[in-house]
């Protein structure tokens, strides 16, 4: 939590009195969850100073190359980037991942507590069908994968 401390000297009846004004500025991290194509990245870009996504791990030289074997590495990378952003005192961070199950967010809650961030989880429910989500998502996630994610979804 960042703190702004303002010190003023006030003269009152011939004596100096020091008054400290303390203003605490809350830092926020948003966990934005939703199915592929629901609009997580778009929302994150509108509300946060920095956006972090596990999918960013797969972008090399501006080209997205997903490798199922490296999904664990991608999520570890994402958590490390979030921790780095907190260490760098970003005021508003968004982590936009599917987070289809609640346990997938636990590490971010721990980080938020460690670094003094207020945490808010937002679910993007676009109301779109699986077919529409498959057409709309940026990374070519197939409809079968979207259906599987929807089936294991936890509120």
N, C-alpha and C positions, 0 to 999 in steps of 0.2 A: 504494500500500500504506500503510495507516495504521500508525503506530508509537506505542506507549504507552511513555513513558520515565519510570521511577520512580527517584528519587534519594533515598538514605537516608544518614544519617550514623551511623556505628557507632563506639563508643568501645572501643578494644582496647589494653590496657596503657598507658593514659594518653595515647594519641594518637588523633586523629580520622582516620578513613579513610572516604573517599567511595566508595560502591558504586553503580554504575549498573546497573539491570536493564532490559533492552530486550525488549519483547514485540512481535513483529510480528503484525498481524492481517491476514489475507488477505481481499481483496475478490474476489467472484465474479461472473461473468456467465455465464448459461446461455442457449444457443441451442437453443430447443425447436422441433423440426421434425416435420412430419407432415402428412398429407392433411387437408383440411377435414373437420371433424367427429370427428377422432381423439381430441381431448381436450387439445390443446396449451394452451389458455387455462386450463383447469381445473388442469392440472399447474403451470403458471406461477404461478397464484394461491396454490398451496400451498407453493411452495418459495422464492419471491422477495419481497423488500421492495417492488419496483416491477416492473410488467409493461408491456412496450411491444410493440405490434403494428402492422404497416403498416395493417391494417384500421381502426385507430383514426382514421386520417386522414380516413376517409369518414364519420365520425360528426359530424353537425352538429345542434345542439339536441336531442341524444339520439336522433336518427334516423339509421340507417345508409343511406347513398346511394352505392353503388358506381358508379364511373365508370372504365371500362376505359382511357380516354384518360389518366387521371391516376395509373396504377399506378406509373410511374416516380417521380412526385412523392411518392407515398405511401411508397415505400421510402427515398427521400432523407430525408423527414421522420422516418421511423423511426430511421434511422442518426443523425440529428441529435439526436433525443430520447435515444438511447442514450449518445451522447457527452456530452450535458448531464447525464445521470444520473451518469456517471462523474466529470465535473467537480464535481458536487455531493457526491461521495464516498458514494454509496449503497453499502452493504456487499454487497447481493445483488440483482442485476438479472436479469430474464428477458426475452428477446426471443423472442416466439412467432410465427413465420411458417412458411409451408410449407417453404421452403428445399429444394425438390425437387432442386436441383443444388448440388454442393459450392461452386462459385464464388460462389454467392449469399451465402455466409457470410464471404468473404475480408475485406471491409471491417470486419466486427465483430472478426475476429482481430487486424487492424491496430490498431483502437481499443483492444482489451484490452491489447496490448503497449505502446501509447503511454501508457496510464493505469495500468499495473501491475496489471491484473486477471487472475485465473486464469480461463480460459475452458473451458467444458464444453459439448459438443454432445450433446443428448439426442434420440433419435428415438422418437416416440410411434407405436407400431405397435399399433393397436387390434384388429387381426384382423377388422375389419368389412368387409363387401362394399362395393363402390362404391354400391350401392343404399342400404344402411344409412347410409353416410357422407353421401349426398345428403339423406336424410331428417333426419339428426342435426345437420348443420352449421348454425350460427346465421345465416349470411349468404345462404342460398339458392343456394349454388354448385351449378350443375346437374351431373348425373351425367356428361355428356360432358366437362366440364372436369376433373372428378375423375379420369376415366379417362385423360385426356391427361397429367395430373400424375403419375399412377401409372406411365404408360409411360416418362416421361422421368426417373423417380426414380433418383438415384445414392446408393449407400451411402456 
